[in-house]
Amino acid sequence: MSEPILRAQKLDAADELAGLRAKFVLDEVVYLDGNSLGALPAAVPARMEDVVRRQWGSLRIRSWDESGWWTAPERIGDRIAPLVGAAPGQIVVGDSTSVNVFKALVAAVRLAGEGRDEIVVDATTFPTDGYIAESAARMTGCTLRPATPAEVPDVVTGRTAAVLLNHVDYRTGRLHDLPGLTAAVHEAGAVVVWDLCHSAGALPVGLDEHGVDLAVGCTYKYLNGGPGSPAFLYVRRELQDRFDSPLPGWNSHTEPFGMRPAYEPAAGAVRGRVGTPDILSMLALEAALEVWEGVPIDAVRAKSLALTDFFLECVAAYVPEGAVESLTPVAHAERGSQVALHCPGAGDVMKRLIENGVVGDFRPPDVLRFGFTPLYVGFADVERAARILAGTLS
Amino acid sequence: MSEPILRAQKLDAADELAGLRAKFVLDEVVYLDGNSLGALPAAVPARMEDVVRRQWGSLRIRSWDESGWWTAPERIGDRIAPLVGAAPGQIVVGDSTSVNVFKALVAAVRLAGEGRDEIVVDATTFPTDGYIAESAARMTGCTLRPATPAEVPDVVTGRTAAVLLNHVDYRTGRLHDLPGLTAAVHEAGAVVVWDLCHSAGALPVGLDEHGVDLAVGCTYKYLNGGPGSPAFLYVRRELQDRFDSPLPGWNSHTEPFGMRPAYEPAAGAVRGRVGTPDILSMLALEAALEVWEGVPIDAVRAKSLALTDFFLECVAAYVPEGAVESLTPVAHAERGSQVALHCPGAGDVMKRLIENGVVGDFRPPDVLRFGFTPLYVGFADVERAARILAGTLS
């Protein structure tokens, strides 16, 4: 038996989170695409059946009160809160990430106040953040300034209203320095918006500790909420009273059933709502979040780093030198929970990998992307993935 | 046996749509709140089970292609299209109604072009439309002018950019003159946005026929899509190329997986998308729409009018004169699919009605609201509701 296989056995045997895998519906496939769509938590199907048949089918309209539908966005936000280092009452769930980026960025410009007319946006961002930032700039009379995260401390000035950054780069898996960049933005007197899509549920974020102003994130990656499950919006408590949403729907009114013609925003996280929330997706997410009960995010982070370390080791051991090149930083402080490999013909390579039971994804033009979800990926999976990758490339 | 009971029997016996009730999960309750949350179509639970267990649980990420998740927003839009008189390719499903009102209204102002800086909004609107219109006006440099639908032909001028109207008033059930008001807005050179929340699935709308520019609507009322199911957006084909969305998310990009930094909007209905759609809610809606197969909307309208006529008759027969007063117009051309009764102490009356198996809803300060969904409400239900109402009031 080869050395990596033995190592994997030892690592799995010592893995304190190994038992969590049983809380998911999985098969023999090595699923390394949880950074795109998380696997199905085993509690979800029965919950959805109850939501559909009993809550909707029998109780119908009464469920808005009796089944807790009305309060779900903040209740579920409070379940996400400890995973991203937020005290309760600051996160609301609903709408897509893109819509939440719009809310957060426009609100950030308004918080920054007069005389600041520039939005700095991560030049390496997942595209939707850039598109939405462009619209937010256009609609608030700002100019848009793209900058890499490393450049941010040098480009923020007294003109900067808001800075939109990604915590982990979707393509390379690079983890950016949230505490340092947040401090740099604040030093310039600007407001920071963090996109946590690729970090929420994968590593500690420390929103409150680091004084982050606003943040958004998706719930269908490391939080396993299901396809297109609603995103979340964090507004730091001290900013909530001044949070001025560009999407002031009736669900964010202080008295939504008062049907008043004048808008009066609710206090607290509720202010981040817009229209009627999509309850089916929302309650699937709530069931999915139960797997986190008693799971410390620090333990998740430790296992995530061990998994990506081990994957890079196995790739080095199995794959002929020069066939692939890691785009993911070696330093732990700069690594998210994925490994991106530059690989000629990556599109075809990923097809063959999937045919052979290893699911990652392909990002054009030539990147193989592998996500490692510590809740259900083990070290034997990692060894197997690297071994099959080597076979695919040879 | 009293006269209304006999009449109900005859009407039910002659009802060509009576068989559709079997396609819903219902019980002995008289459910007259389908204008708030439609009843559960019987096909939904099994479909959701398949979506959750097989599509998400087994196929996982592959379902974006293999289970048709990616194309769902337009495919489901095309199922709604015939119900609102739209040819295929003009409706996209996703986001909440409020978010779609924002997209439509900002896009309408941009379509109207330079020199027009006023948004006219229905002064009797469901509040969220007014709140969102205020935000759209603020962000496009327009002023907001409230006007009742009847006043619209007189207030639209060469300054008017866009007019936002409700097809059916949520409170009184009054149906507004969509063809006439659309023509009046067009005569002034402005763009019209119709909110179809209380008409889609209840009566013919004729979007194409009447040259409507933009429309939005919800799917959890007469379309029975489930709690908070995604809303829809209609953009008339001739306007699609100039539709300039304030929420240009990656899902509306011409090549979403190209991950290009510059936004290039897709052609067609896709342009109305924003972020990743909520697939669970979306596919529950798709299953729910199957009940419409072969059901002509004209037949639905004819039964709806017969139901509301009969309810008003029964109320007149059973309820002591002066105890309630209908706010819903007598003329068919001015009536939606609901009856609103002014009633002192309406909040308490509705509580007692619900305790006695008749579910409608209460709108402050003093309105009892009863919605009549022709797909599953019968004439015996109507008679019983009026009889129990009379008992509650005596």
Interface residues (C-beta under 8 A of the other chain):
Chain A: V25 D27 Y31 D33 S36 L37 A39 L40 V44 P45 M48 E49 V52 R53 Q55 W56 G57 S58 R60 I61 R62 S63 W64 W69 D95 S96 T97 S98 V99 F102 V106 A123 F126 P127 T128 G130 Y131 I132 E134 S135 M139 T140 P146 R171 C218 Y220 G226 P227 G228 S229 P230 A231 S245 P246 L247 P248 G249 W250 N251 H253 F257 G258 M259 R260 P261 Y263 V274 G275 T276 P277 D278 I279 L280 S281 M282 A284 I354 V359 D361 R363 P364
Chain B: V25 D27 Y31 D33 S36 L37 A39 L40 V44 P45 M48 E49 V52 R53 Q55 W56 G57 S58 R60 I61 R62 S63 W64 W69 D95 S96 T97 S98 V99 F102 V106 A123 F126 P127 T128 G130 Y131 I132 E134 S135 M139 T140 P146 R171 C218 Y220 G226 P227 G228 S229 P230 A231 S245 P246 L247 P248 G249 W250 N251 H253 F257 G258 M259 R260 P261 Y263 V274 G275 T276 P277 D278 I279 L280 S281 M282 A284 I354 V359 D361 R363 P364
